[in-house]
Amino acid sequence: MKFTETDLPGVYIVEPAVFGDNRGFFMESWSQRTFEEAGLHYAFVQDNHSSSNVKGTLRGIHFQRGEKAQAKLVRCTRGAVMDVAVDLRPSSPSYKKWVAVELSAENKRQLLIPRGFGHGFLTLTNDVEFLYKADNPYAPEADGGIRWNDPEIGVEWDIASPILSEKDSKSPYLKDAITGFEEW
């Protein structure tokens, strides 16, 4: 695997070695040993899978608060997405900065997002399948979100009217949100 740190410290693009022939391909999408050899120590405890039927669906910007925060290893196994990580740690030099990476079934890239970051993605195609590992179980009481178009963050989604869940359309702006990352 190739690990490339993005402009946000701790956020990595992970490119697996892909072995293909006329039958298809094989790749390791996760190897604890390989990650640890790269200095990345994660103990993932939950796998999640989402499906989005229509291009222009936006999910996020999501996070879990405090001790229930989650690191994620995300990938797109069908279609393509613009995946976004946002640093939500007020004490961080990259606070409120974001990075966007195209993840697709074709490029097989993954994004490693540590705790203390918000996460979201925009579908670039119809029929998207999106999978991710998390290092903490989902905890409804710690669930949080930031408005997708918060001007204080300024993610360039390149879409004026995405398809949103009711929950995402009502997420607070960062200035009104309780993230639980104030002491990180």
Disulfide bonds with the S-S distance in Angstrom:
none
